[in-house]
Amino acid sequence: MAVVLAAVVVVTLVNWLLAHWWVLLVLGSVAALTGGGLLHQRRRNARWEAVRVRGLRYELAQLDALHHARFEDAVRDLMHRDGCRDALRVGGGGDLGADVKATDPFGRRWVIQCKHRRAGPAGSAVGTPDLQVLNGTARQVHGADIAVIVTNGRVTAPAVVFAEQQRLHVVDRQTLESWASGSRPLWKLLRAVPPPRRPTALS
């Protein structure tokens, strides 16, 4: 019975549409306009996002005022600005020393640990233990080609020495200011960055 009723409904609907074919034209026009509008909106949003990313800048005072999680977001956004399209904030409980992960345009995998200090340079300094955590997990656990610690505060001299010994990169307050307020990508500001993984015109 159900099959027969369904068939009757379908036949009736088809006959009605054949008799009122203009309804199909109206529905098709509405669908085309709606789809075109959504596509236009999506493209416009993409253009605005591209403009925003290209023009992304932070002053140190802005970064100092952020919550530590928003500081991680800012570092992620700066990596995205630099061309790391997969930049992702992964910081939180159990992050194993990684707050931001990204792959740069040269195929290198970045693992970044963020150390935000609300008091900026007056806050507690980033020390060797912080870098030891990064050193123990960045490459072995997260597969980093480039392991970085970023802070808006101070870094102790022993921590800087340890970083050089272990091929870790330190983005201190001065380097952060150059990176965040300028337009050069982070790998242009760091020394001894590994060569590109994939051949490019720049390599």
Z-matrix of the N, CA and C atoms (Angstrom, degrees):
N
C 1 1.460
C 2 1.530 1 110.52
N 3 1.318 2 113.81 1 -44.91
C 4 1.466 3 119.25 2 -178.61
C 5 1.520 4 111.13 3 -60.87
N 6 1.338 5 116.10 4 -40.92
C 7 1.468 6 120.40 5 -179.62
C 8 1.518 7 109.99 6 -64.79
N 9 1.318 8 116.56 7 -41.72
C 10 1.463 9 120.61 8 -179.60
C 11 1.522 10 110.39 9 -64.61
N 12 1.343 11 116.53 10 -44.48
C 13 1.460 12 120.13 11 178.81
C 14 1.524 13 111.73 12 -62.00
N 15 1.331 14 116.01 13 -40.98
C 16 1.465 15 120.03 14 178.77
C 17 1.512 16 110.95 15 -63.34
N 18 1.351 17 116.09 16 -41.43
C 19 1.462 18 120.28 17 179.17
C 20 1.519 19 111.06 18 -63.86
N 21 1.329 20 116.19 19 -40.90
C 22 1.466 21 120.34 20 178.99
C 23 1.515 22 110.95 21 -63.07
N 24 1.336 23 115.93 22 -43.74
C 25 1.467 24 120.27 23 179.05
C 26 1.516 25 110.94 24 -61.39
N 27 1.336 26 116.73 25 -44.71
C 28 1.470 27 120.85 26 -178.98
C 29 1.520 28 110.47 27 -62.88
N 30 1.344 29 117.29 28 -46.08
C 31 1.469 30 121.26 29 -179.10
C 32 1.522 31 110.27 30 -62.85
N 33 1.331 32 115.57 31 -42.03
C 34 1.465 33 119.53 32 179.32
C 35 1.521 34 111.53 33 -62.60
N 36 1.340 35 115.22 34 -43.56
C 37 1.461 36 119.75 35 179.76
C 38 1.520 37 111.91 36 -64.03
N 39 1.337 38 115.86 37 -43.22
C 40 1.467 39 120.16 38 179.29
C 41 1.517 40 110.53 39 -62.13
N 42 1.341 41 117.22 40 -45.61
C 43 1.465 42 120.99 41 179.75
C 44 1.527 43 111.21 42 -61.59
N 45 1.363 44 114.65 43 -39.86
C 46 1.474 45 117.88 44 179.97
C 47 1.524 46 111.02 45 -65.37
N 48 1.337 47 116.09 46 -41.48
C 49 1.464 48 119.88 47 179.35
C 50 1.527 49 111.64 48 -66.75
N 51 1.331 50 116.68 49 -36.07
C 52 1.461 51 119.46 50 177.23
C 53 1.527 52 110.74 51 -64.94
N 54 1.334 53 115.82 52 -35.75
C 55 1.455 54 119.75 53 179.29
C 56 1.531 55 111.69 54 -77.16
N 57 1.312 56 116.37 55 -26.06
C 58 1.468 57 121.63 56 -179.11
C 59 1.531 58 109.08 57 -121.51
N 60 1.319 59 116.03 58 56.37
C 61 1.456 60 122.02 59 -174.46
C 62 1.524 61 113.18 60 -59.36
N 63 1.340 62 116.60 61 -26.48
C 64 1.453 63 120.42 62 -178.56
C 65 1.538 64 111.95 63 -62.77
N 66 1.373 65 115.71 64 -24.17
C 67 1.467 66 119.24 65 178.20
C 68 1.526 67 110.02 66 -62.26
N 69 1.345 68 115.13 67 -39.87
C 70 1.466 69 119.39 68 178.56
C 71 1.528 70 111.16 69 -62.98
N 72 1.342 71 115.74 70 -38.80
C 73 1.463 72 118.91 71 178.19
C 74 1.530 73 111.14 72 -64.19
N 75 1.327 74 115.65 73 -41.94
C 76 1.467 75 119.51 74 179.30
C 77 1.523 76 110.81 75 -63.44
N 78 1.348 77 115.78 76 -47.17
C 79 1.464 78 119.97 77 -179.94
C 80 1.521 79 111.30 78 -62.56
N 81 1.342 80 116.28 79 -40.57
C 82 1.462 81 119.82 80 178.26
C 83 1.520 82 112.32 81 -64.07
N 84 1.344 83 115.47 82 -40.17
C 85 1.468 84 119.37 83 178.75
C 86 1.524 85 111.27 84 -65.38
N 87 1.336 86 116.03 85 -43.00
C 88 1.458 87 120.19 86 179.06
C 89 1.530 88 110.29 87 -62.13
N 90 1.326 89 116.07 88 -43.90
C 91 1.465 90 119.78 89 179.76
C 92 1.527 91 111.26 90 -63.26
N 93 1.351 92 116.26 91 -41.48
C 94 1.466 93 119.77 92 -179.82
C 95 1.527 94 110.89 93 -65.10
N 96 1.339 95 116.18 94 -42.96
C 97 1.464 96 119.57 95 179.57
C 98 1.530 97 111.06 96 -64.73
N 99 1.338 98 115.33 97 -42.33
C 100 1.462 99 119.26 98 179.51
C 101 1.528 100 111.01 99 -63.32
N 102 1.337 101 115.60 100 -47.02
C 103 1.466 102 119.80 101 179.38
C 104 1.510 103 112.17 102 -62.40
N 105 1.353 104 116.04 103 -41.81
C 106 1.459 105 119.85 104 178.53
C 107 1.515 106 111.65 105 -64.19
N 108 1.338 107 116.09 106 -39.72
C 109 1.462 108 119.85 107 178.45
C 110 1.512 109 112.02 108 -64.06
N 111 1.335 110 116.56 109 -42.79
C 112 1.470 111 120.19 110 179.34
C 113 1.528 112 110.75 111 -65.11
N 114 1.336 113 116.59 112 -40.75
C 115 1.462 114 120.30 113 179.65
C 116 1.521 115 110.35 114 -64.49
N 117 1.333 116 115.67 115 -42.85
C 118 1.469 117 119.54 116 178.62
C 119 1.523 118 110.95 117 -62.09
N 120 1.328 119 116.64 118 -42.74
C 121 1.467 120 121.41 119 179.32
C 122 1.521 121 111.10 120 -62.65
N 123 1.341 122 115.59 121 -41.98
C 124 1.461 123 119.94 122 -179.52
C 125 1.523 124 110.59 123 -64.51
N 126 1.345 125 116.57 124 -42.93
C 127 1.462 126 119.82 125 179.62
C 128 1.527 127 111.04 126 -66.25
N 129 1.330 128 116.69 127 -39.49
C 130 1.460 129 119.69 128 179.24
C 131 1.521 130 110.71 129 -65.40
N 132 1.326 131 116.87 130 -41.59
C 133 1.464 132 120.21 131 177.44
C 134 1.518 133 111.34 132 -62.09
N 135 1.349 134 115.41 133 -39.90
C 136 1.473 135 119.78 134 179.04
C 137 1.523 136 110.61 135 -64.14
N 138 1.339 137 116.68 136 -39.92
C 139 1.465 138 120.17 137 178.67
C 140 1.521 139 111.39 138 -65.34
N 141 1.331 140 116.82 139 -42.78
C 142 1.453 141 120.04 140 178.74
C 143 1.521 142 111.20 141 -65.60
N 144 1.329 143 116.43 142 -38.03
C 145 1.465 144 119.84 143 177.99
C 146 1.520 145 110.64 144 -64.22
N 147 1.342 146 116.34 145 -40.41
C 148 1.462 147 119.93 146 178.48
C 149 1.528 148 110.62 147 -63.41
N 150 1.334 149 116.37 148 -41.30
C 151 1.467 150 120.29 149 177.83
C 152 1.532 151 109.99 150 -64.08
N 153 1.326 152 116.85 151 -42.36
C 154 1.462 153 120.59 152 -179.37
C 155 1.520 154 111.70 153 -62.61
N 156 1.330 155 115.09 154 -43.72
C 157 1.462 156 119.59 155 -178.30
C 158 1.520 157 110.45 156 -66.17
N 159 1.343 158 116.79 157 -43.21
C 160 1.462 159 119.59 158 -179.29
C 161 1.525 160 111.54 159 -63.20
N 162 1.329 161 116.30 160 -33.20
C 163 1.453 162 119.70 161 -176.64
C 164 1.514 163 114.18 162 -98.25
N 165 1.328 164 118.13 163 11.17
C 166 1.458 165 120.96 164 -175.43
C 167 1.524 166 110.67 165 -66.70
N 168 1.326 167 116.16 166 124.87
C 169 1.454 168 122.20 167 177.38
C 170 1.520 169 108.80 168 -141.28
N 171 1.314 170 116.61 169 147.70
C 172 1.465 171 122.28 170 173.56
C 173 1.520 172 108.71 171 -132.23
N 174 1.315 173 115.41 172 137.44
C 175 1.455 174 120.38 173 168.91
C 176 1.527 175 107.98 174 -90.87
N 177 1.341 176 115.99 175 157.30
C 178 1.467 177 119.63 176 -178.66
C 179 1.524 178 111.96 177 -59.35
N 180 1.320 179 116.42 178 -37.68
C 181 1.464 180 119.53 179 -179.72
C 182 1.529 181 110.96 180 -61.72
N 183 1.328 182 116.37 181 -37.13
C 184 1.461 183 120.04 182 177.00
C 185 1.525 184 110.67 183 -64.87
N 186 1.309 185 116.28 184 -44.46
C 187 1.465 186 120.71 185 -178.48
C 188 1.529 187 110.68 186 -66.93
N 189 1.312 188 117.14 187 -38.57
C 190 1.467 189 120.29 188 179.06
C 191 1.526 190 111.37 189 -60.95
N 192 1.328 191 116.02 190 -35.30
C 193 1.466 192 120.73 191 -174.49
C 194 1.527 193 113.34 192 -80.21
N 195 1.319 194 117.90 193 -7.95
C 196 1.463 195 120.92 194 -176.22
C 197 1.527 196 112.15 195 -75.95
N 198 1.318 197 116.01 196 153.26
C 199 1.463 198 122.28 197 165.24
C 200 1.521 199 107.33 198 -68.23
N 201 1.322 200 117.73 199 153.40
C 202 1.469 201 119.04 200 -174.87
C 203 1.531 202 112.02 201 -60.32
N 204 1.330 203 117.57 202 -33.40
C 205 1.467 204 119.49 203 178.70
C 206 1.523 205 110.84 204 -69.57
N 207 1.337 206 116.58 205 -37.39
C 208 1.469 207 119.85 206 177.87
C 209 1.529 208 110.37 207 -71.30
N 210 1.320 209 117.59 208 -28.18
C 211 1.460 210 120.54 209 173.93
C 212 1.528 211 109.79 210 -63.43
N 213 1.318 212 116.58 211 -41.48
C 214 1.464 213 120.70 212 175.64
C 215 1.526 214 110.61 213 -62.17
N 216 1.331 215 116.74 214 -40.23
C 217 1.467 216 120.31 215 176.55
C 218 1.527 217 110.70 216 -60.80
N 219 1.331 218 116.36 217 -41.23
C 220 1.461 219 120.57 218 -179.53
C 221 1.531 220 110.98 219 -63.55
N 222 1.334 221 116.67 220 -42.21
C 223 1.470 222 120.48 221 177.86
C 224 1.533 223 109.90 222 -63.42
N 225 1.323 224 116.33 223 -42.70
C 226 1.473 225 120.08 224 176.40
C 227 1.531 226 110.70 225 -59.01
N 228 1.331 227 116.87 226 -45.54
C 229 1.463 228 120.59 227 -178.17
C 230 1.526 229 111.46 228 -65.19
N 231 1.319 230 117.19 229 -35.97
C 232 1.465 231 120.14 230 177.56
C 233 1.534 232 111.04 231 -66.43
N 234 1.330 233 116.61 232 -39.49
C 235 1.466 234 119.50 233 176.14
C 236 1.526 235 110.11 234 -63.88
N 237 1.329 236 116.17 235 -39.79
C 238 1.472 237 120.10 236 177.53
C 239 1.519 238 110.38 237 -64.10
N 240 1.330 239 116.47 238 -40.97
C 241 1.464 240 120.90 239 176.04
C 242 1.519 241 111.48 240 -57.23
N 243 1.342 242 115.71 241 -37.25
C 244 1.459 243 121.08 242 -177.17
C 245 1.528 244 112.93 243 -77.51
N 246 1.326 245 117.38 244 -2.60
C 247 1.460 246 119.99 245 176.57
C 248 1.512 247 115.13 246 110.97
N 249 1.332 248 117.52 247 5.62
C 250 1.472 249 120.90 248 178.14
C 251 1.531 250 108.40 249 -88.20
N 252 1.306 251 116.92 250 89.53
C 253 1.463 252 121.16 251 -171.13
C 254 1.521 253 113.40 252 -67.47
N 255 1.329 254 116.96 253 -21.54
C 256 1.469 255 119.47 254 -178.62
C 257 1.526 256 112.14 255 -99.26
N 258 1.340 257 117.33 256 14.06
C 259 1.471 258 120.74 257 -177.95
C 260 1.523 259 110.10 258 -54.34
N 261 1.332 260 115.38 259 130.36
C 262 1.461 261 120.34 260 -173.20
C 263 1.524 262 109.92 261 -141.39
N 264 1.327 263 115.96 262 134.60
C 265 1.466 264 119.60 263 173.49
C 266 1.521 265 108.61 264 -86.57
N 267 1.323 266 116.11 265 123.86
C 268 1.464 267 121.25 266 -178.04
C 269 1.520 268 111.18 267 -122.77
N 270 1.334 269 117.10 268 6.67
C 271 1.456 270 121.17 269 -177.24
C 272 1.516 271 112.41 270 -65.42
N 273 1.317 272 115.71 271 151.97
C 274 1.457 273 121.98 272 -179.08
C 275 1.512 274 109.45 273 149.44
N 276 1.312 275 115.93 274 -169.94
C 277 1.452 276 119.72 275 178.54
C 278 1.517 277 111.54 276 -61.15
N 279 1.328 278 116.03 277 129.44
C 280 1.464 279 120.19 278 178.93
C 281 1.510 280 114.62 279 73.78
N 282 1.333 281 117.32 280 26.08
C 283 1.470 282 119.07 281 -178.83
C 284 1.525 283 112.94 282 -78.25
N 285 1.329 284 117.34 283 -7.04
C 286 1.469 285 122.25 284 177.36
C 287 1.525 286 111.97 285 53.90
N 288 1.318 287 115.46 286 45.25
C 289 1.459 288 120.14 287 173.17
C 290 1.501 289 116.19 288 82.22
N 291 1.333 290 118.90 289 4.37
C 292 1.467 291 121.33 290 -179.94
C 293 1.519 292 109.26 291 -116.25
N 294 1.329 293 116.50 292 121.57
C 295 1.462 294 120.62 293 176.17
C 296 1.527 295 111.23 294 -104.32
N 297 1.324 296 116.38 295 -32.78
C 298 1.470 297 121.49 296 178.63
C 299 1.516 298 108.48 297 -137.04
N 300 1.330 299 115.86 298 136.37
C 301 1.460 300 121.76 299 173.81
C 302 1.523 301 108.46 300 -123.08
N 303 1.322 302 115.73 301 145.50
C 304 1.468 303 119.49 302 -179.18
C 305 1.519 304 109.81 303 -160.98
N 306 1.319 305 115.19 304 155.35
C 307 1.466 306 122.23 305 173.00
C 308 1.520 307 107.48 306 -117.31
N 309 1.337 308 116.67 307 122.89
C 310 1.460 309 118.84 308 -177.58
C 311 1.527 310 110.88 309 -80.48
N 312 1.341 311 117.89 310 171.44
C 313 1.471 312 120.62 311 -177.86
C 314 1.525 313 114.33 312 -61.25
N 315 1.328 314 117.04 313 -12.25
C 316 1.461 315 121.05 314 179.90
C 317 1.523 316 112.20 315 -98.40
N 318 1.328 317 116.40 316 7.27
C 319 1.459 318 120.79 317 176.25
C 320 1.511 319 115.18 318 85.95
N 321 1.327 320 117.62 319 5.24
C 322 1.464 321 120.24 320 -179.07
C 323 1.528 322 110.32 321 -85.33
N 324 1.331 323 115.36 322 137.72
C 325 1.462 324 121.75 323 -178.87
C 326 1.518 325 109.70 324 -91.96
N 327 1.344 326 115.78 325 123.36
C 328 1.455 327 122.10 326 -179.61
C 329 1.523 328 109.98 327 -104.82
N 330 1.321 329 116.01 328 135.65
C 331 1.460 330 122.09 329 171.73
C 332 1.523 331 106.58 330 -124.50
N 333 1.324 332 115.73 331 122.34
C 334 1.464 333 120.99 332 -172.20
C 335 1.527 334 109.95 333 -122.13
N 336 1.311 335 115.27 334 130.94
C 337 1.457 336 121.27 335 172.44
C 338 1.525 337 107.38 336 -106.53
N 339 1.328 338 116.49 337 130.17
C 340 1.463 339 121.74 338 -177.01
C 341 1.525 340 110.27 339 -105.40
N 342 1.320 341 115.02 340 134.22
C 343 1.465 342 121.05 341 176.92
C 344 1.529 343 107.88 342 -125.98
N 345 1.332 344 115.30 343 97.40
C 346 1.459 345 120.27 344 -177.94
C 347 1.520 346 110.59 345 -92.36
N 348 1.329 347 115.74 346 138.08
C 349 1.455 348 122.39 347 177.35
C 350 1.521 349 108.33 348 -124.09
N 351 1.339 350 116.53 349 115.15
C 352 1.464 351 119.88 350 -179.65
C 353 1.526 352 111.15 351 -59.55
N 354 1.335 353 116.61 352 -30.62
C 355 1.465 354 120.38 353 179.74
C 356 1.526 355 112.10 354 -89.10
N 357 1.319 356 117.13 355 6.65
C 358 1.459 357 120.00 356 179.78
C 359 1.516 358 112.04 357 59.72
N 360 1.334 359 117.71 358 -130.37
C 361 1.470 360 120.24 359 -178.48
C 362 1.522 361 113.65 360 -67.13
N 363 1.327 362 117.13 361 -14.99
C 364 1.459 363 119.95 362 178.62
C 365 1.526 364 112.01 363 -84.87
N 366 1.311 365 117.07 364 -7.97
C 367 1.457 366 120.82 365 179.61
C 368 1.518 367 111.49 366 -80.70
N 369 1.319 368 115.38 367 179.38
C 370 1.467 369 119.77 368 -179.78
C 371 1.521 370 110.20 369 -65.38
N 372 1.319 371 114.68 370 141.38
C 373 1.465 372 120.33 371 -176.80
C 374 1.521 373 110.94 372 -76.54
N 375 1.333 374 115.09 373 149.38
C 376 1.463 375 121.10 374 172.15
C 377 1.527 376 107.16 375 -74.79
N 378 1.327 377 116.31 376 126.53
C 379 1.454 378 120.21 377 -175.49
C 380 1.509 379 113.77 378 -115.67
N 381 1.313 380 114.76 379 -177.15
C 382 1.465 381 121.11 380 -179.06
C 383 1.531 382 112.83 381 -57.36
N 384 1.336 383 121.09 382 -40.11
C 385 1.473 384 119.67 383 178.99
C 386 1.525 385 113.55 384 -57.25
N 387 1.337 386 117.53 385 -35.91
C 388 1.466 387 120.59 386 177.62
C 389 1.524 388 110.64 387 -63.52
N 390 1.312 389 115.86 388 -41.59
C 391 1.459 390 120.21 389 179.97
C 392 1.523 391 111.63 390 -72.95
N 393 1.315 392 117.47 391 -29.48
C 394 1.459 393 120.23 392 177.14
C 395 1.529 394 111.37 393 -64.89
N 396 1.334 395 116.29 394 -37.62
C 397 1.469 396 119.98 395 176.23
C 398 1.520 397 109.84 396 -61.99
N 399 1.327 398 116.59 397 -48.02
C 400 1.470 399 120.94 398 179.30
C 401 1.523 400 110.81 399 -61.22
N 402 1.321 401 116.25 400 -43.53
C 403 1.460 402 120.45 401 -178.50
C 404 1.526 403 111.94 402 -64.48
N 405 1.327 404 116.55 403 -32.24
C 406 1.463 405 119.59 404 -177.15
C 407 1.513 406 114.63 405 -78.86
N 408 1.354 407 117.20 406 -17.17
C 409 1.470 408 118.67 407 -174.82
C 410 1.527 409 114.75 408 -123.88
N 411 1.326 410 117.32 409 -26.55
C 412 1.471 411 119.73 410 -170.47
C 413 1.522 412 112.87 411 -56.81
N 414 1.321 413 116.27 412 -49.22
C 415 1.465 414 119.38 413 -177.48
C 416 1.524 415 111.95 414 -87.66
N 417 1.330 416 116.18 415 -45.82
C 418 1.464 417 119.90 416 -174.63
C 419 1.528 418 112.15 417 -69.42
N 420 1.325 419 117.39 418 -40.75
C 421 1.468 420 121.34 419 -175.80
C 422 1.521 421 112.00 420 -94.40
N 423 1.339 422 116.29 421 -44.07
C 424 1.463 423 120.19 422 -172.07
C 425 1.533 424 113.67 423 -100.95
N 426 1.302 425 117.94 424 -5.23
C 427 1.461 426 120.32 425 177.35
C 428 1.515 427 114.50 426 69.95
N 429 1.316 428 117.81 427 34.97
C 430 1.464 429 121.29 428 -175.77
C 431 1.517 430 112.05 429 -73.20
N 432 1.323 431 115.02 430 140.00
C 433 1.462 432 121.24 431 164.72
C 434 1.525 433 109.01 432 -89.33
N 435 1.334 434 115.27 433 -33.07
C 436 1.457 435 121.44 434 -178.56
C 437 1.528 436 107.78 435 -132.23
N 438 1.323 437 116.54 436 118.34
C 439 1.460 438 122.35 437 179.67
C 440 1.523 439 108.67 438 -106.61
N 441 1.325 440 116.15 439 127.47
C 442 1.464 441 121.27 440 -171.80
C 443 1.523 442 110.09 441 -133.11
N 444 1.328 443 115.51 442 142.86
C 445 1.460 444 120.45 443 168.24
C 446 1.524 445 107.31 444 -116.73
N 447 1.325 446 116.36 445 129.72
C 448 1.470 447 122.34 446 -176.68
C 449 1.525 448 108.61 447 -117.15
N 450 1.319 449 116.18 448 130.59
C 451 1.462 450 119.66 449 177.96
C 452 1.522 451 110.29 450 -142.00
N 453 1.312 452 114.91 451 149.43
C 454 1.462 453 120.45 452 171.52
C 455 1.532 454 110.44 453 -95.46
N 456 1.316 455 115.49 454 8.87
C 457 1.458 456 120.51 455 -178.93
C 458 1.520 457 112.60 456 -112.64
N 459 1.329 458 115.34 457 -147.08
C 460 1.456 459 121.60 458 -178.39
C 461 1.526 460 110.66 459 -100.66
N 462 1.336 461 115.52 460 159.94
C 463 1.465 462 122.15 461 175.90
C 464 1.527 463 107.04 462 -128.46
N 465 1.321 464 116.93 463 132.10
C 466 1.463 465 119.82 464 -179.05
C 467 1.522 466 110.76 465 -69.96
N 468 1.314 467 115.01 466 154.22
C 469 1.465 468 120.06 467 178.85
C 470 1.530 469 111.82 468 -61.34
N 471 1.354 470 119.89 469 -43.81
C 472 1.470 471 118.91 470 176.62
C 473 1.530 472 112.87 471 -60.00
N 474 1.324 473 117.13 472 -33.39
C 475 1.464 474 119.91 473 178.98
C 476 1.522 475 110.72 474 -67.16
N 477 1.328 476 116.64 475 -38.68
C 478 1.464 477 120.49 476 177.88
C 479 1.529 478 110.39 477 -63.63
N 480 1.340 479 116.07 478 -42.74
C 481 1.475 480 120.27 479 178.30
C 482 1.523 481 110.23 480 -63.04
N 483 1.327 482 117.05 481 -44.98
C 484 1.465 483 121.12 482 179.50
C 485 1.530 484 110.34 483 -60.65
N 486 1.315 485 117.08 484 -41.53
C 487 1.467 486 120.96 485 -179.99
C 488 1.522 487 110.77 486 -61.10
N 489 1.317 488 117.11 487 -43.35
C 490 1.467 489 120.39 488 179.20
C 491 1.529 490 111.06 489 -64.36
N 492 1.317 491 116.19 490 -40.21
C 493 1.467 492 120.19 491 179.97
C 494 1.523 493 112.10 492 -65.01
N 495 1.331 494 116.94 493 -35.44
C 496 1.465 495 121.56 494 -174.24
C 497 1.529 496 112.89 495 -100.51
N 498 1.315 497 117.49 496 9.77
C 499 1.471 498 122.21 497 -179.69
C 500 1.532 499 111.93 498 58.29
N 501 1.325 500 114.61 499 42.16
C 502 1.461 501 121.60 500 172.73
C 503 1.531 502 108.00 501 -102.30
N 504 1.322 503 115.58 502 155.71
C 505 1.459 504 120.00 503 -179.39
C 506 1.523 505 109.71 504 -113.42
N 507 1.318 506 115.59 505 134.82
C 508 1.454 507 121.84 506 -179.44
C 509 1.526 508 108.96 507 -111.78
N 510 1.320 509 115.74 508 121.99
C 511 1.466 510 121.37 509 172.30
C 512 1.522 511 106.23 510 -103.18
N 513 1.331 512 114.83 511 97.38
C 514 1.458 513 119.53 512 -179.19
C 515 1.532 514 109.74 513 -84.27
N 516 1.307 515 115.93 514 -173.84
C 517 1.466 516 120.35 515 -174.80
C 518 1.533 517 111.84 516 -59.85
N 519 1.308 518 117.08 517 -41.73
C 520 1.461 519 121.03 518 -178.47
C 521 1.528 520 110.94 519 -66.06
N 522 1.336 521 116.48 520 -45.64
C 523 1.465 522 119.79 521 178.98
C 524 1.524 523 110.77 522 -66.32
N 525 1.334 524 116.11 523 -39.03
C 526 1.463 525 120.20 524 177.90
C 527 1.521 526 110.79 525 -59.66
N 528 1.325 527 116.51 526 -41.79
C 529 1.465 528 119.66 527 179.46
C 530 1.523 529 111.01 528 -61.51
N 531 1.331 530 117.29 529 -44.65
C 532 1.465 531 120.94 530 179.17
C 533 1.519 532 111.45 531 -62.51
N 534 1.328 533 115.63 532 -41.20
C 535 1.463 534 120.52 533 -178.19
C 536 1.526 535 111.39 534 -69.86
N 537 1.333 536 116.26 535 -50.75
C 538 1.459 537 120.30 536 -171.50
C 539 1.523 538 112.85 537 -71.98
N 540 1.318 539 117.73 538 -33.55
C 541 1.467 540 120.27 539 -176.00
C 542 1.519 541 112.52 540 -95.73
N 543 1.326 542 117.30 541 -5.34
C 544 1.456 543 120.77 542 -179.00
C 545 1.515 544 112.22 543 -108.01
N 546 1.319 545 115.58 544 -155.83
C 547 1.457 546 120.53 545 -178.55
C 548 1.523 547 113.01 546 -129.41
N 549 1.332 548 116.78 547 -1.50
C 550 1.463 549 118.80 548 -179.88
C 551 1.521 550 110.41 549 -80.55
N 552 1.328 551 117.79 550 139.50
C 553 1.469 552 119.66 551 177.33
C 554 1.522 553 110.91 552 -67.46
N 555 1.326 554 114.98 553 159.09
C 556 1.457 555 120.41 554 -174.36
C 557 1.521 556 112.26 555 -59.48
N 558 1.330 557 117.57 556 -36.91
C 559 1.469 558 119.22 557 -176.86
C 560 1.527 559 111.89 558 -68.51
N 561 1.326 560 118.19 559 -14.06
C 562 1.465 561 120.62 560 174.41
C 563 1.532 562 111.77 561 -82.21
N 564 1.330 563 115.98 562 -14.58
C 565 1.459 564 120.60 563 -176.97
C 566 1.528 565 112.90 564 -102.14
N 567 1.324 566 117.09 565 -11.04
C 568 1.457 567 121.33 566 -177.51
C 569 1.524 568 110.56 567 -103.52
N 570 1.312 569 115.75 568 151.48
C 571 1.459 570 120.96 569 177.97
C 572 1.527 571 110.36 570 -95.94
N 573 1.314 572 115.84 571 154.16
C 574 1.470 573 123.05 572 173.09
C 575 1.528 574 112.29 573 56.55
N 576 1.331 575 116.32 574 41.99
C 577 1.464 576 120.26 575 175.32
C 578 1.526 577 108.22 576 -79.31
N 579 1.330 578 118.71 577 137.45
C 580 1.470 579 121.01 578 -179.72
C 581 1.527 580 111.52 579 -56.60
N 582 1.319 581 117.24 580 151.82
C 583 1.470 582 120.06 581 179.73
C 584 1.523 583 110.76 582 -67.43
N 585 1.329 584 116.36 583 163.79
C 586 1.469 585 119.61 584 179.49
C 587 1.524 586 112.02 585 -59.61
N 588 1.324 587 115.08 586 147.45
C 589 1.464 588 121.18 587 175.27
C 590 1.518 589 111.53 588 -77.34
N 591 1.336 590 115.83 589 -35.75
C 592 1.462 591 119.92 590 -178.85
C 593 1.532 592 109.22 591 -116.22
N 594 1.346 593 117.58 592 140.82
C 595 1.469 594 120.14 593 -179.37
C 596 1.536 595 110.89 594 -62.80
N 597 1.332 596 114.73 595 137.01
C 598 1.460 597 120.57 596 175.28
C 599 1.512 598 108.94 597 -138.97
N 600 1.326 599 115.63 598 171.48
C 601 1.458 600 119.89 599 177.71
C 602 1.523 601 110.72 600 -63.62
N 603 1.343 602 116.55 601 -26.42
C 604 1.465 603 120.36 602 -178.03
C 605 1.527 604 112.25 603 -83.73
N 606 1.326 605 116.87 604 -17.14
C 607 1.465 606 119.13 605 -175.79
C 608 1.517 607 110.71 606 -90.22
